Amino acid sequence: MKSLNLLTIFLFLSIVTFAQEKLPNVVLKDINGNAVNLSEITNEGKPFVINFWATWCAPCKRELNTISDLYEDWQTETGVKIYAISIDDQRTVDKVKPYVSAQGWEYAVLLDTNGDLKRALGVNNVPFTFLVDGKGNIVWKHNNYNPGDENELYEKIQKLAE
């Protein structure tokens, strides 16, 4: 009985801790060289998405290109904003801006060339998506991409935007 109570307490604390996970205080640069502090990102009380990707990651590019086709509607309906965080290192970071320009992405694209944010959030591989509520709490995580995953993400965004 005592172990059941401890398990219940542990599960409760785990859920509460996860629900209140915030973005770390990490400064990244956008593709134009401007500094952006992740802990200061807000979307005027609306949800936003942080998506880790790389130019060498085919599933990452498929996911962000698919979402790009839907992004304008998503913004109109929910006000969501997407931050695409490139984990390209010094060897490949020069490919990010031309790729983003060629694709016509309307996302804010940030560079995590040293992997500081990736490590702080425990991202081991890409694509990796975080959904953040209007108060800055990470409320959902998803790793990898399969066609249709964008629909699950959008459903979660819609619930937060209500």
Steps between C-alpha positions, in 0.01 A plus 500: 500500500783738588674432168175572314476840671861579410437399140192723487695794641785440253260489203322815613827690542621378161184624330512835678870544422452417131199729468702789638820447301611834359734590221858544620684829504704437183597765248499400132543699181248528222609452138578872479734493801263657755511361856180341635460385862271196500374561853364837383304366204130567529220490253268746672347225714447265206670162447818460301700212361871436519618253238858373490625415152814491281574550132635144480182347652250392233209432744558843658471675166191296404332595827578871481409517130168329572426735788605796284214420262257518795666772706305800374168330581632387839601857583166642387302245702713479817767772497772233542859589420769251401870522581712266288825438690780380275757275666737529205855540631781722369556266202144525365346815653572699183238286322216603734417849372506405128284194570245699702489770231454243222213336689330831580444408863326766704635356826741671731817296443760490778845342505617267778846436352658415837209276604436696822120500468495146365686377811295713738175347370635145471464475123693195380391486138298700251234584409385581852200721570393682814164670547505792743184648650425872527667513843831359376451145632609207286183291479577244228803336340529290188800330341532395134262567214252291311249646255193600700692596816429863411128429552561383857709811565229726362231334714710574808558858386126547451423379853751746646370787289139458620 
